[in-house]
Amino acid sequence: EVQLQASGGGLVQAGGSLRLSCAVSGLTFGNSAIAWFRQAPGKEREGIACIVSDNDDTVYSDSVKGRFTIASDNAKNTVYLQMNSLKPEDTAVYYCAAGPQLGKYDYWGQGTLVTVSS
C-alpha cells in the first residue's frame, strides 16, 4: 500500500520560512515523480513544485519560483519543500502527491496547513 505522510505545516509570520516533509512508503522511490500542491480557501488546487526522483529534475510554478525549493532524500524516501520569504497569500493546505511521471499522480497524502500572518 502506498502512503504519503505530509508534515511540517504551522503558523509563521510573513517573510519567515517553513520546511514541509513528505514521507513516502510502498513506492519505488527512484522511479517516481513527487509533487507539492496547495489549496487556499475558496480557490482551486494549485501545483507548485515537482521533482523527478531518478534525475532530480524540478519544476516550479511561477507563484513560488525563487522562494521555494523541492528536494528529495532517496535514502529516507522523503521529499522536502523548503519555503522561504513566505507571504500571506501562501496560506493554504499543502498536499504531496506521487506518481510514475511528471503530471501524473496516483497517490495523495493528507494535507498540512500553512498559515502566514501579515
C-alpha positions in Angstrom: 0.0 0.0 0.0 1.4 3.4 -1.0 1.2 6.0 1.7 2.3 9.6 1.8 2.6 11.5 5.0 2.9 15.3 4.9 4.1 17.2 7.9 5.7 20.5 8.9 2.9 23.0 8.5 2.3 25.7 11.0 1.9 29.4 11.7 4.6 31.7 10.5 5.0 35.5 10.0 5.3 37.0 6.6 9.0 36.8 5.5 9.6 33.7 7.5 10.4 30.1 6.5 9.0 26.6 6.9 10.1 23.2 5.7 7.5 20.6 4.8 8.2 16.9 4.6 6.5 14.2 2.6 7.4 10.7 3.8 6.6 8.1 1.1 6.2 4.4 1.7 5.2 1.5 -0.6 6.6 3.1 -3.7 9.8 2.6 -5.7 11.2 6.0 -5.0 13.7 6.0 -7.8 11.0 5.8 -10.5 8.6 8.4 -9.3 7.6 12.0 -9.6 6.7 13.6 -6.3 4.8 16.9 -6.3 3.5 19.5 -3.8 0.1 21.1 -4.3 -1.7 23.6 -2.3 -5.3 24.7 -1.9 -6.3 28.0 -0.3 -9.8 28.6 1.0 -12.2 29.3 -1.9 -9.5 28.6 -4.5 -8.7 25.7 -6.8 -5.8 23.3 -6.0 -2.5 24.6 -7.4 0.5 22.5 -8.3 3.6 24.4 -7.1 6.6 22.1 -7.3 7.6 18.7 -8.6 10.7 16.6 -8.5 11.5 13.5 -10.6 13.3 11.3 -8.2 15.6 9.4 -10.6 17.3 12.5 -12.0 16.3 15.3 -9.6 14.7 17.4 -12.3 12.5 20.0 -10.8 9.6 22.2 -11.9 8.1 25.2 -10.1 5.1 27.3 -10.5 5.6 31.0 -11.1 4.0 31.8 -7.8 6.8 30.1 -5.8 9.8 30.1 -8.1 12.8 31.6 -6.4 11.3 31.2 -2.9 10.5 27.5 -2.6 12.9 24.6 -3.1 11.9 21.0 -3.6 14.4 18.3 -2.7 14.5 14.5 -2.4 16.3 12.3 0.1 16.1 9.0 -1.7 17.7 7.1 1.3 14.8 8.3 3.5 12.1 8.1 0.9 11.3 11.7 1.8 10.7 14.8 -0.3 11.0 18.2 1.3 9.7 21.6 0.4 11.7 24.5 1.8 9.6 27.6 1.8 11.3 30.9 2.3 10.1 34.5 2.1 6.6 33.4 2.9 3.7 35.7 2.1 0.2 35.8 3.4 -1.0 34.5 0.0 0.9 31.3 0.6 -1.6 30.4 3.3 -3.1 27.1 2.2 -3.4 23.4 2.9 -0.4 21.8 1.3 -0.5 18.3 -0.1 2.1 16.0 -1.5 1.4 13.5 -4.3 3.3 10.8 -6.1 3.1 9.0 -9.4 5.0 7.4 -12.2 5.8 10.6 -14.1 5.6 14.4 -14.0 2.0 15.4 -14.1 0.5 12.0 -13.4 -0.1 11.5 -9.7 -1.9 8.4 -8.5 -1.3 8.8 -4.7 -2.0 11.6 -2.4 -1.2 12.4 1.2 -3.3 14.2 3.7 -2.8 17.9 3.9 -0.7 20.1 6.2 -1.9 23.6 6.9 0.4 26.5 6.4 -0.7 29.9 7.8 1.3 33.0 7.0 0.3 36.1 9.1 0.9 39.6 7.9 
